[in-house]
Amino acid sequence: MLGVGTYLSGQQQPTSQTPPAAQSSVPAAGATTQATPAAKHPPQAKTQPEFDAYKAANATPNDGAAMEKASDDFAAKFPDSELRVILYRTTMHAYQAANNADKMMEMGRKVLKIDPDDPEALVGVSQVLAERTRDSDLDKDQRLDEAAQLAQKAIGTVDTDIVAPAGTPPEKLEAYKGFLKSSAYAIQGTISFNREKFPEAEGFFRKSIDALPSQPDPIAVLRLALSLDKQNKYPEALKIANQAVQLTEENSAAGGLARKEQDRLVKLTGGTTPPPPPASPQK
């Protein structure tokens, strides 16, 4: 999952890859900003010392532990600052980039304690809960219930609680909102799939793909194929599995699973594996 600044800067967006930390623009104390219209105003510093301290904390090297300490120190000095959300959200993305799920979730919860409607933190926390909950966990059902609730809430707050940097093109803002919705639907689909509610999972994965059709998440596409397979909808599952193969690299974990599922469905349906797309001409 990406931060709004990272996504809107034109960098990669797939949810199956670890993103870099988010970047956010913050007006100085007393400054006004013409941001993209939204229900929520951009976080602002109330005083110049607060803004200076924020800039110092935000300049911390992109290391989760260092950023967490800087964020905590800032929050202790300015306990009512609106800018705490940005610092903890940025730290959340740093821990995600380091594949530290526990710390990512901890930072996401700090964001939600300040702003319960923050879509990025809602998606981030629900993603960790959905992907890292094991069948052997005694609180499995509670964790998955919370993940589903947070994902659903994110879908409802994306349109009202995303504040983009000033001057952001509307089409990029809408694409980022679609990205977050796609992620939230995929999380709901994953939860339904793990609970063996395969028709429900199918519906969520289709919504995930429809929310960002120009850049579908390969994992959501693969899990849609698996959901169809579990319902014995083999021809349709093969069609989707073929798409998952096209969207993934053969030597990746997702790519290996997609090709394994494709082979299984080819055997079940008597179909054929489509030829690989032609290689791009070398320049």
Secondary structure, 3 states (H helix, E strand, C coil): CCCHHHHHCCCCCCCCCCCCCCCCCCCCCCCCCCCCCCCCCCCCCCCHHHHHHHHHHHCCCCCHHHHHHHHHHHHHHCCCCCCHHHHHHHHHHHHHHCCCHHHHHHHHHHHHHHCCCCHHHHHHHHHHHHHHCCCCCCCHHHHHHHHHHHHHHHHHHHHHHCCCCCCCCHHHHHHHHHHHHHHHHHHHHHHHHHCCCHHHHHHHHHHHHHHCCCCCCHHHHHHHHHHHHHCCCHHHHHHHHHHHHHHCCCCCHHHHHHHHHHHHHHHHHCCCCCCCCCCCCCC
